[in-house]
Amino acid sequence: MKLVVLGATGGVGRHLVTHALADGHLVTAAVRDPARLAVRHDRLTVARADALDAASLKPLLEGADAVLSGIGQAGRHDALKPASTSARAALEAMRATGVRRLLTVSAGPLNRAGTGQNFVSTKVFGPLLWAILNELYTDLEAMERALRASDTDWTAVRPPRLTDRPGLGRYRHAVEAGPAGATIPRADVARAMVDLLPDRATYGHAVGVSS
């Protein structure tokens, strides 16, 4: 597949690039500063672009099969609202170029109903995290609303607390439920996103992932 990766220099995004390349895909990494992406590969194109601007993304999406976005949990007080702004830009660019498949990073606490989670996660940690990180989750919630309002084949991957531990290459996932665990390496979030690309059961759904 021909993939476009947004946020390719970020914690999840750089793993999206390496996993996609390892699986044999053609990858275009959309980055503001190409010098920040150290990966080099004959199936990798590094393109300067602004993931928050649809006009900047449209040329990169021509002929692509899917978009993978590692743009998710930014700073608590980021006025740019990167998750929702980049999602709307990607959706606009996708409409213009005919690309249908989009996978984005969201967050476990957006599972407000607590489906597939234990009592402590739902009733204790969930409300606490929302109180502390309200602006961040509000941005991600706006992103998911934009996805649900679109006519694309989207999937929002909802991990719990992200770590920089080496990836295990395995994970648990549940459609419209979870995440079941408390943590997951960023590398395994990316692994899940690449794995879920062809999974039609995840189209139009949020998917909880965890170790």
HELIX and SHEET records of a PDB file:
HELIX    1   1 GLY A   13  ALA A   22  1                                  10    
HELIX    2   2 PRO A   34  ARG A   36  5                                   3    
HELIX    3   3 ALA A   54  LEU A   61  1                                   8    
HELIX    4   4 PRO A   82  THR A   97  1                                  16    
HELIX    5   5 GLY A  108  LEU A  110  5                                   3    
HELIX    6   6 PHE A  119  VAL A  120  1                                   2    
HELIX    7   7 SER A  121  PHE A  125  3                                   5    
HELIX    8   8 GLY A  126  ILE A  132  1                                   7    
HELIX    9   9 ASN A  134  ALA A  149  1                                  16    
HELIX   10  10 ARG A  186  LEU A  196  1                                  11    
HELIX   11  11 ARG A  200  THR A  202  5                                   3    
SHEET    1   A 8 LEU A  44  ARG A  48  0                                        
SHEET    2   A 8 LEU A  26  VAL A  31  1                                        
SHEET    3   A 8 LYS A   2  LEU A   6  1                                        
SHEET    4   A 8 ALA A  66  SER A  69  1                                        
SHEET    5   A 8 ARG A 101  VAL A 105  1                                        
SHEET    6   A 8 ASP A 153  ARG A 158  1                                        
SHEET    7   A 8 HIS A 205  SER A 210  1                                        
SHEET    8   A 8 ARG A 172  VAL A 175 -1                                        
SHEET    1   B 2 ARG A 161  THR A 163  0                                        
SHEET    2   B 2 THR A 183  PRO A 185  1                                        
END                                                                             
